[in-house]
Amino acid sequence: MTVFALIIINKAGGLVYNRTFYEGGLQKISTNDLLVLAGTFHGVHAITSRLSPVKPAQAQAQATPPTQQPPGLLTRPEPPSGLEVLETENFRLQCFNTMTGTKFLLFTDTTQANVDVVMRRVYEMYSDYVMKNPFYQLEMPIRCDMFDRKLSSYIREINNR
Ligand SMILES: *[C@@H]1O[C@H](CO)[C@@H](O)[C@H](O)[C@H]1NC(C)=O
């Protein structure tokens, strides 16, 4: 089981972090291609989140005029979720989209289990070492030593298992 790489995309679709954990995993792509990947994924994610199927309950609520709706049946719709997983024969890309629209893209091999757990831990580290860093400017490239170090040691542990 191997975690190959992580990239973080800001809410405008710009690449703010890229990191390879395992040399000899994914082929290197050029800086330009990496930026294109970030922007493209961002766009596809936005479109797929608009494609969410209408839930039966929601469709019914829309069909009933508001005045005739029984009280208590108005539920808040689920927030739409866009593209979450992209899989090829050789790797898997899992996306986690935060409430503010920052996206974490984790590249792993196709047999990696518990990607959710790994993602969660990465997000925790981001909250602790990037968000709480007073010198970090939101939406800008992430250059935080602590984040780099904690991330490295956590992923190394997984990759050496
Ligand atoms: C990828 O990360 C390296 C090291 O942090 C950085 O120097 C480089 O500019 C980044 N590449 C892009 C396209 O952001």
The ligand as a Gaussian input file, in Angstrom:
#p B3LYP/6-31G(d) Opt

LIG

0 1
 C        5.805000      22.047000      -6.034000
 O        6.428000      22.067000      -4.761000
 C        7.753000      22.559000      -4.783000
 C        8.328000      22.366000      -3.406000
 O        7.505000      22.864000      -2.423000
 C        7.745000      24.015000      -5.252000
 O        9.050000      24.518000      -5.281000
 C        7.110000      24.088000      -6.622000
 O        6.998000      25.428000      -7.008000
 C        5.744000      23.443000      -6.617000
 N        5.237000      23.383000      -7.957000
 C        4.146000      24.024000      -8.319000
 C        3.724000      23.860000      -9.727000
 O        3.483000      24.701000      -7.538000

